[in-house]
């Protein structure tokens, strides 16, 4: 029994080492092959948005899970429908409760929470949506490094130029990475599958 204290000491050292390794892994940026991970995740500035259910969309709606975010508008003729369909397909395929798909409308004049809710439900009712006042939306997207420009048209026929990138937000509500268009679904699915589980 004289060796017992030594064995315990070794076990303790292994346990400490393992704990350290787990913390290191949690803090490390995700490995992305089809996107670009930020070397250091960047906290998202405070924001004020409304979800598609009409309730405030807050920081805690981002915390505790991964988020793949896309900005667009429901009147978009091409990019948005294809991208939102991709989000629905990814959500179906990956089936991870700790990964949400968020569509933020950058056209709050036409896209009320109810309009967004009906739009997303057409693809997949499990997708999340949000928007806000024009200044709040602009501030939020600027904080993510995205931008949009409204192209004046006739009456209600204007369009909005918007980013085509996905933003990956980590479970601490920090910007973790970007996926630029064109989006390769298989590669994106592999990257999202590889995200550490929460
Ligand atoms: Ni669009």
Boltz pocket constraint, residues with backbone or C-beta under 6 A from the ligand:
constraints:
  - pocket:
      binder: B
      contacts: [[A, 71], [A, 72], [A, 73], [A, 76], [A, 77], [A, 78], [A, 79], [A, 80], [A, 81], [A, 160], [A, 162]]
      max_distance: 6.0
